[in-house]
Amino acid sequence: MGYSIGKLGISGFWMWLLVFLPGPVNSQQENTDVLPVRGLAIAAPQKGDVDTFVDFMDQVLAPRGVNVLILRVDYNYAYESHPELRNEEVLSRSDVKKIVATAADHGIKLIPQINLLGHQSWASSLGNLLKVYPEFDETPHITLPEEYEWPNEDGLYCKSYCPLHPEVHGVVFDLVDEILEVFETDAFHAGMDEVFYIGDDRCPRCSGRDKAELFAGEVTKIRNHLNLTDKKLWIWGDRLIDGKTTGIGMWEASMNNTHRAIDMIPTDVVICDWHYERPDQTPVLFAMKGFDVITCSWRNPEVGVMQVEDMVRYRTYQNEKLKDRFQGVVLTVWSGADSFMEGYKSYMQAADKAAEDQKQPWVTFDHMFKKMENLSGS
């Protein structure tokens, strides 16, 4: 049921859609008594989609109450410090400033993300960092296959850089500093999820070392760098959960012993605790260890709504020392910004929403934020 943008125009569509949105249209209205963080994590828009994305921020994200926007930038920016790492088509400084200005208008906190440590490849494609600097590769002896399949003999999901390589941080910290400056923000998301390659037996620097200590060392190194300029580190929390003891497994938790790093890293690191098929109660683990924690959902609306309810319940019934560590919720999107905007648009137009495919992030977004609107009494 696609809508013809040509008939109305991009901005016109979002203005039309705004009439039918539930809840408040005042982007400055705050519901921090319910949940301080009401976020969306999504890929930064491509250059040609910036104006559409800005309209989406104006007409959808702000009115729905989004106040934190995590943008996966990676190499989709015109870095001046390391132009060799840019993608072919990138966001310019002026493109980013459009997003920054719109976020400021609505009180939305921007948190740019560059995947550090893990996720340095995907399927059969090597990421820019290891493509340009192959010496940073933790597992150079593992060749990416022409046709990727999982599982495989090499245990290859995504490549990692070696956290003990003496030159890797000089490069990645240049990128981090530059992206923080252009986004005018005090927080950075380093990713660090699904790190399967760490402490490889054939790495000349990491071989034989404790994987938990290696992971904790990398988190701490990034945190300490950010702390020099009063910036805060956010990461995904899966590597800090014991996948075997909890039964959560290798994706949303760790099966390679990095989980012990939870007791080795500074507690001012913000944990984004993602669970997509069940509302696992691990936010309690992180809060009791002293961390601020945000629970994250994806494409299961029922789970997303339960996670909202859980976080509100934690903030209501935990003791005074714990309750404020339960900071809120984030809806994660693992496709491009353009497809999410298009999906949301089509869903909101649908005459029979129950007939639409419910296992979609835009459906979860709608249900989660509607639940927060209802809980806030708005």
Secondary structure, 3 states (H helix, E strand, C coil): CCCCHHHHCHHHHHHHHHCCCCCCCCCCCCCCCCCCEEEEEEECCCHHHHHHHHHHHHHHHHHHCCCEEEEECCCCECCCCCHHHCCCCCECHHHHHHHHHHHHHHCCEEEEEEEECCCCEECCEECHHHHHCHHHECCCCCCCCCCCCCCCCCCCCCCCECCCCCCHHHHHHHHHHHHHHHHCCCEEEEECCCCCCCCCCCCCCCCCCCHHHHHHHHHHHHHHHHHCCCCEEEEECHHHCEHHHHCCCCCCCECCCHHHHHHCCCCCCEEEEECCCCCCCHHHHHHHCCCCEEEEECCCHHHHHHHHHHHHHHHHHCCHHHHCCEEEEEEECCCCHHHHHHHHHHHHHCCCHHHCCCCCHHHHHHHHHHHHHHHHCC
